[in-house]
Amino acid sequence: MIKRNMLIWAVCLCLFSNACIVQGASQVDFSLKEDEAAISFFPLFDGEATLVQDGTNRVILINTGSKRSRKELAYWLDFYHIKQINQVIITKQSEKYNGNVDWVTKQYQVEELIVPKGSKELQTQHTTMWKTKDMYQLSKHIHVSVLYHEEENFPSMDFIVAFGKHQMLYMSSPASTIEQHLLMKPVRKIDLIKLANFGEGEPLSEPFLKQLNPQIGVLFSKENRTIHPDLASRLTDGWIELYDTNKRESLSIKMSPTIYDVMKFKKTT
């Protein structure tokens, strides 16, 4: 259940995608049980930020968006009732991914900052570098396996987040790189894909999408982006729902070990 915090829900419209648009909430507290988790994608104007929570009170923020999106980031962290963040994971050494990392680290008493191997920025005594083939247990039920990391130019990494039977592919690299490295692993079904590079560049191939068989693709927004013309059609042909943060709604997926619910939240101010 979602705790009604000061305001009750004004309306919840169920869509054909089994997602609900929830309006009229000032804050959301998922009140997660120990074997539950929630992943939320923030609709920032410029850049990426993804919140991961679980029932053991672990809070993980993947990327922080650009500095131009700081007010939006602060709004959504407050909306989800976040007071402290255990870990911040930066998937790419670039302003649109790490623009607010210093502010977040101080404001939310971050215990550990995780960056791709090769990162020359963001070095503190609490910084950990991840590299290809590394596996980590972030909480009792959340595990991450690093598929690939790039050390040249803009260090980056791609990984799979696993919770129970659910898996999320979090992309930063071009589609061809991801396909090459995933083909070398016995990857079971992926439920959700966070698409790379804001939808720019060649999208994942149709055969590869069919192999992974995801239900949802998430696309973050940036200023003046140019989405590849084949992206939407490839996802549609694979019966994959595309969620674009440019629509100014946050997307939350609340999970038990075997099932999940999808919700969208509109900004109230």
Disulfide bonds with the S-S distance in Angstrom:
none
